[in-house]
Each structure stands twice: as structure tokens, then as C-alpha cells.
Amino acid sequence: MYKINNVEDYIHLAEQCLFEIDDLIACAEDEGDGESEFIAIMPALRTIEAGLKTIQSEIRAGTHVIARDEPLPFMAAVTDNRNRLPIAITGMLDALNVAHKNGFAEA
């Protein structure tokens, strides 16, 4: 489990998540056969990617609110595709979601 102690950790993990999701999207686009597992989850990957980019934009603008007691908007796509997404990515997204909902871990 990832431990997010401060806003810098949160930003770093959001960037890591976006990198990993973008990598999965690139793999899916390279497959191109329409039968790939990656192709099947492309809509979910795009939803997650858009949500992560929104987080980055909100952080840059100073409008992103942490500890909202609500899940990140794209977590439904994660939940619906949990068995298809790599465990490492779901772990990172879960940690980001926990921090978004509850705030930072005690250092």
C-alpha cells in the first residue's frame, strides 16, 4: 500500500498513476487487433486518464480539494474493471482515492 503523507506525495502518485495509465493506453493502441484485453478496457482507461489529468489541472490551479469524504469521480471505472487492470495500478489508484477521501496519512 502506498502511504501519502503530504501534498507532494499526492502529486507524485497522481503523476505515477497517469504515466502507468498512459502506458497501458499505448499498449492497447499498439495491439490493434480488437480482441485484446487492453482494447476491451480502453473506455475505462480513457476515463481514468481524463480524471487524473483533471486532478493535475486542479492542483496547478489550486482548486483541488483533498479530504472530501467522497471517492474520485473515475473510481467507478476502476472498480468495474479491477479484475482487468494490473494490481500495481489499482493499488496506486486506491491509495490516491483514500487520500482524496480521507486526507493524508499520519507521518
Buried (B, 14 or more C-beta within 10 A) or exposed (E): EBEBEEEEBBBEBBBBBBEBBBEBBEEBEEBEEEEBEBBEBBEBBBBBBBBBBBBBEEBEEEEBEBEEEEBBEBBEBBBBBEEEBEEEBBEBBBBBBBBBBEBBBEE
